[in-house]
Amino acid sequence: MNPKNALGSSSVSLLASRTLKVVGVIVVLAALLDIVILSMPYQFSARPWQINFITQVVDRGVVPLVGLVLVLVGFWIDSTDGDRAIGKTYWQSPRFYTFAFASLMGLIFLLLFPLHLNNVRLEYADGLTQIAKQATDAETQLNTGLATEIDKQRTQITQLIGASNEQINQLEQAGQLTQEQATLVRRFKADPNGVDPFLKQRETDLRTPNETAIRNQKQKAEETLRTESLKSGLRVSVSSLLLAIGYMVMGWMGLRSLREEA
């Protein structure tokens, strides 16, 4: 083999090896720095922050994996060149720390898997409690509003019942009472006991559509919360588990191969 060609090939492989390792390290560090910065301000005890943090970590988890692959390809190029030794002993080899880091990342993603599922479950339970509270508050406001409205109508009817037929006719002619309202007042003057059943029916007519709207809104909110929780739990947790497998396979197989070489 021509010495010049061998020298040139060695130089190219050295350049490729160093480039891949430098780029790989930069990719890993950039991804980790991105996670650290985007997670500010840190609120470790807050469950929403934990969910958001884990989501960001998992969403960017494949980037360090690609960086480690680039570093390992650089080491592989080194191993194909017999003139350069990668490390004299097991502990001195830089590959050991690369595989150890991969194993650590795998462990982290494995721990994030149940942690995220539990956080999503607790957040879902809190969300259901909040939705139920909002529905209860809405029903309370409805009951208060209906009670006020019915009392107001009772007072108005009582006042009109006390008026003379001539006054009722004048109010109707002035447009202050509709024909239907005037007819009701005349009926109540003849039968005062009909006021309570009328007001109860009026309350029912007002309550039913509002209660239906509150119930539908509550059901829709629960379905939305359930869908979002399911999507977040499955997507992030499954991705975290897959990343854990990928990192651990890389790390454990690498460490095993180093022990066999030692």
Secondary structure as GFF3:
##gff-version 3
##sequence-region A 1 262
A	DSSP	alpha_helix	3	38	.	.	.	ID=ss1
A	DSSP	alpha_helix	47	59	.	.	.	ID=ss2
A	DSSP	alpha_helix	62	80	.	.	.	ID=ss3
A	DSSP	alpha_helix	94	161	.	.	.	ID=ss4
A	DSSP	alpha_helix	165	173	.	.	.	ID=ss5
A	DSSP	alpha_helix	179	190	.	.	.	ID=ss6
A	DSSP	three_ten_helix	192	194	.	.	.	ID=ss7
A	DSSP	alpha_helix	195	261	.	.	.	ID=ss8
###
